[in-house]
């Protein structure tokens, strides 16, 4: 069993496209979340937002706790 895949420090950051696919939303929605500060914490490489898996998990958990949808396109 490979324990490295379970270690958050070894997970690769997600691009906006990869995050959009995993959440069932569009890339423009993910970019709008970044602009409005509504999505998971992001860092940028040039103009490209990147998302750490742990930040995405934290954001999803916060939304669940607040009773908010996790794939809201608004």
C-alpha positions, 0 to 999 in steps of 0.5 A: 500500500502506498501511504504517500498518496494519503499524505496531503503534502504529496497531493498535487495542486489542482488547476481551475479546470481540474477543480471545476470537473471535480465539483461539476461546475464550469471553469469560469465559475471557479475563476469567478469564485477566485475573483469574489473570494468565494471559493477555496483558497488559491495561489496563482502561478502567473494568471492561473489559480492553483488549489491545494487539496487540503484547502479544497477539503476545508472549503467544502467542509465549511460549506457543509457546516453552513448548509450551503451547496458545494457545487453552486454556480452562483 
